[in-house]
Amino acid sequence: MRNPTVTLHVGTKIFSGWVSVNINRSIEEVAGSFQLTFSSSRYISSGEIAVGSACHIEVDGIRVITGYIDDFTVTLSGKNYLLTIAGRDKSADLIDSAAIYRSGRWRNVPLAKIAADLCEPFGIEVIWDVDDSCASAPFKWMQIEPGETVFEILARAARQRGILMTSDTYGNLLFTTASSRIITNLTMGDDREPVITRIDMCHSWRDRFSLYRTIGDSAAGTNWGETQSPLQSTAIFADVNDDAITRYRPTVILSDDNLTNETAKVRAEWKKRRATAHSQPIMVEVHGWFYDDINLWLPNNLLKLTINADYQIDKTLLIVGVAFSLNEEGIITRLQLMQPDGFLAPNGIREG
C-alpha cells in the first residue's frame, strides 16, 4: 500500500507533513472539500496561509482540489501548535453567492449558456460533458428567483434536464452523466490490493414512492413564462409507477420548463431511478487511496463489487463519492457506491 504525500500549494509556498488529512469529492456535490491538520513547534501565522487565499491540493503530484482556504484554526497545547486548514473547490462560491445576471432571465437558451453567463464573473469555466439531445435542449424560459444562489438556479435547471452538476479537480463546473468506465474489481475477503476492510449496505423506502407524477404546461406559440390564454397553454402530466413500493405513496414533480408528454414521462422515470439508486447505497472502506499503482480513487467511475458471504452480491456499481482520510486509524478511502442507472441522462433512461 502506498503512503501518499499530500501537499498544499498557496502561491509559491508548498506545505506538507500533515498529521491528519480529510479530502472529499462527490458527483452529487458542486465542490470538493478538504481539511488538513499540521503539528509544529513553530507558530505559523495566518499571514503565511491566509484565509481566502487561492490554493490547490495534490496527492503524489495529482491535483485533487483547486479552490480557496475557508478556515484557519490554531490550537495551542503546551509548546506545540496544531494548525487546521479547511477549504473547498473554487466552485463553492456558486453555492454561497447570489445569482445576478442582467435582467435575471433567459429565453430559448440551453443550460450550458445559462451556466456560462452566471459563472463568468467568478472566473469559473463551464465544461459540458453530456452527449444527450434532451439535456442540451434550450429552455424556452428560465428566470432567477429572488434571493436564489447560482447553485440553486443551476441545480433546478440540471434537474429539469436530468444530468449531474459537479466540479472537476481544477474547480471547473462540470455537467456530466454516469460513466461507463470500469476501473477495477473489489472482492470481499480477497487479500490482494485494494483490500476491503468494511462494507455497509442500506435498504430504505424513506425517499421512494409508488407513483411519480410530473406536472407542467405545454406552451403553444407564446414566450414561455408569460401570460397565456387557456387555448395557448395545455396542462401536461405523466405517471410512472414503482411496483417495488407496495403501499400508496405518491409524489408530484413540478416542472419549470415547457413539457411534452414524452419529456414529462422521462422526468418522472429519471426521478424514480434516482430515488431507487439512493435507497440502496453501499459504503465500502478500503486500505490506501489508490486502486492500482498510479491511479487515485475518484468519483464517476464504475467498479465490480463481489461479496460471496450470505449476501451473494456481484454487481457493477458507480462510485458516487470518495472520502480520503489519513489519521491514527491509517490511510483509508471510503467509497459511496450506487446503481449507475440512477445517474443516466434522459436519452440513456429512455433507451434503458
N, C-alpha and C positions, 0 to 999 in steps of 0.2 A: 504494500500500500504506500502510495506516495505521500510525503509530507509537504503540503503546498506552502509556497511563500506568498503571503498577502501583502501588497504594497498599496499605500495611499499616496496619490500624486496630487500635490497642491502647488500650482505654479511650477517652479523649478525644483521644489523640495520633494523628497521621497521619504516616507515614514514606513517602518516595518517593525517586527518584533512584538506582535500583539500577544497578549495572554488570553484574549477571548475574541472570537470573531463570529458574527452572525450576518449572513447575506441572504436575501430573499428575492426570488423572481417568480412571476406567475403570468400566464397568458390571460388571466382574469383581472390583473392589476395594470393600471396605466403606468405605474412607476415601481421599479425595483427599489429596495431599501437596504441599508447596511448599518451595523453598529460594531465599532471596534474599540477594544479596551487595551490600554498600554500602561505598564507599570514602570516607574522610573524614580530614581533618587534625585533627578534634576527636574526642576519645575519647568514645564513647557507652557508658555503663555498663550493666551488666545490670539495674540498678535502673530504667532508663528503658524497657527492653524485657525484662521478667523472664521467665525460664523458667517455664512453667506458666501464663502469662497467657492469658486468653481473647483471641482476635483474629479478624479476618477480612481476606480479600484481595479487592480489587476491581480489575478491568481496565476502565478508562474508565467507572467507576461501576457495572459489572456484577459482582455477587457471584460468586466462583468457589470460595472456600474459607471455611468457618466452623469454627473449632476452637481449638486451643491451640498455643503455642510449645513445641516439644520441646527444641530445642538452640539455644544461643547461643555462637558461637565468634568469638574475636578473634585476628586475625593481625597482628603488628607488622612493619613494613617501613620502616626509616628513621624518618621523622617521620609516616608515614601509618599509618592504621588500616584494616584490612579486616575488616568485620563480616559474618558469615554467620549468618542466622536460618533455622531449619528447623522445620517443624511439619506437622500433619495436621488433617483434619476432626475434630470432637469425637466422631464415631462410632468413631474409633481406639481409644477407651477400651474398646469392646466387644471389640477384638482382644486387648488387653493384660490385661484384667481377668477374674477368675474368675466363673463363673456361680453366683450364690447366690440361692435363692428358697425360702422356707418349707421344705416337705418335699423340694423338688427334683424334683417330679413333677406331671404334669397328666394328667387323664382327660377324653376327649371335648371337647377344646379345639382350636380352629383355630390355625394358625401365627401369625396376626396378634395373637391374645390372648397367646400364649406370649411373643412378641417384646415386646409392651407391658409385660408383667409384668417381664421382665428388664431392659428399657431405662429403666423409670420411675426407679430410683434415680440414674441418670446424667443425668437431665433431657433425655433424647433422645426425640423424638417418632417414632412409627412411622407411616409412610404406606403404605397398602395400595393399590397402583395395578395391580391384577390383576382382570380380569373373567373368571374361569375357575372353574367349579364344582369341578373336580378339585383345583385349587390351594387353594381355600377350604374344602375338606372338613376336618372336625375329626380330630385324631389321637386314636385310642382310648387311646393311652398314649404319653407322652413323658417321659423322665427324664434329668436331668443326670448325666453320668458323672463319677466322682471326678476333680477337677483340670481339668475341662473349662472353657474360657473361654466367655463369652457368644457370641462369634463362632462358635466350634466347634459348639455345640449348635444355633444358628440356621442355620448353613450346612448341617449334617446334615439338619435339617428341610426347608430350602429345596430341597435335592437331591431329597428324597423327593417334593416337590411339583412339581419341575421348573420352578422360577422363579428369577429373578435377585434377589440381595440386594446392594444397593449403598447409596450415600448421595446425597443431593442437595447442592446448593451451600450449603445452610444447615445442613449437618451432621446432618440427619434421616436415620434409617434408612429406606430405600426398598425395598419389594418390588415388582418390576415384570417386564415381559416385553419382547420386542423391539418396537420402534416400527415403525409403518407409514408414517411421515412422511419423504418425500424432500425434502431441503433444497436440493440443488444438483447440478450436473453437474461432473465433473472429466475433462478430456481431456488425455492426454499429448501435448505438442507445441503445445498451444494457448497463445498469448501473453496471453490475457485472464486477469484475476484470477478466482479464485486460481490461481497458476501452479505446476504440479508441477515440483519440482527433482530428485526421486529417487523410484524405486519399487523395493522389494524384495519378491519373491514366493517363497514357500516351499511345497514339497510334501513331506509326511512321512507315514510309516507308523508312526512311533515309538509313538504312543498310540492307534492304531486296531487293531481286532480283527475277525476273520472271524465270530465268534459272540459275541453279548451275551446272557447268561443272567441273569435276575432270579430270586432265590430268597428265599422268605419263608414265612410261615404265614398261614392264614386262621382266625381265632378264631370260634367259634360259641357265642354265649350266655354268654361269660365276660368278665371285665375283662381286656383285652389286656395282656400283660406279666406276668400272674400264673400260678400253676400251673394247667395244663390237662391233662385226660386225653387219651389218643390219639383218642378219639371227638370231643372238643371242638376239636381243632386239626388242620387238614389242610395238608400241605405243598403249596405252590404254586410253580410255576416257569414261566417263559415265555422263549422264544428268539426273537431277531431276528438275522438274518444280514446281513453287509455283503459283498455279492458283489464289491466292488472289491478286497477283500483276498483274494488268490488262494492264500495258504498258510494252514495251520491255526494260528490264533491266537485261542483262546477267552478270555473274561473272565467273571467271575461278579460280580454286583451283589447284595449282601446288603441286604435291606430291613428297616428297623426298625419299619415300620408294618404294620398289618393289610392283607393283599393279597387281591385277587381276580384271576382270570385276565386280566381286562381291564386293571387297573391295573399288573399285572406286565409286560404287553406294552408298555404306554405308557412305563413306566420304562425298559425296555430300548431302545425306539426313541428316547427322549429322549437316552439315553447315547450311542447310535450317532451321532445327529445332532450332538450337542455335540462328539464326537471328530472327526467329519468336518469341521466348521467350523474347529476348531483345527488341523487338519492342513494347511489351505490359507490361512494368513494372508497378507495383503498389507499392507505398510508403505508409506505414501505420505507424502512430505515436501513441504510447500507453503510458499510465502512468506507471511508475515503470520499473524495469529491470528484474522482474521475472514474468513468466506466471502462476505460481501457488505459493504455499507457500515455495517451496525449490529450484525450477529449474530456472536458468537463460535462457533468450532467447539466442540461439546460432544458427549459420548458419547450413544448410544442415539438416533441419527438415521440415516436412510438417505441414500446418495448414489449417483449413477450414475457408474461409472468406465468410461472408454473408452481403450483403448490400440490404436492402429492399426498398430503395428510387427509384428514377427514373431509376437507372442503373440495378436493379434487378440482382445482382451478387451472385452466390452461387458456389464457386469453391474451389478445393483443390490446394494449391499453395506451391511452395518451398521457404523457407527462404534462399535467396542468400546472403544477407548481413545484419549485425546488427551493429548499432551505439548506444552506451550508452552515455548519457550526463547528467551531474549534474551541474546546474548553477542557476542563478536568475530565470530562467523560470521553474525550478523544476527538477524532476527526470524523464527522458524521454528515451524511446527506439524507435529508428526509424528502421523499418523493410523494407528491399527491397525484394519484392515478384515477382516471375516469374513462368511461366508454367513449371512443372517438366520435361516434356518430352524433353525439350531443353538441359537437362543435363544428359541424359542417355548414357551409354556406347554403343558401336556398336551392340552387341548382343541384347540389350534392344531395340534399334532402329529397328533392323531387325524384331524382333518379334512383335513390337508395330504397 
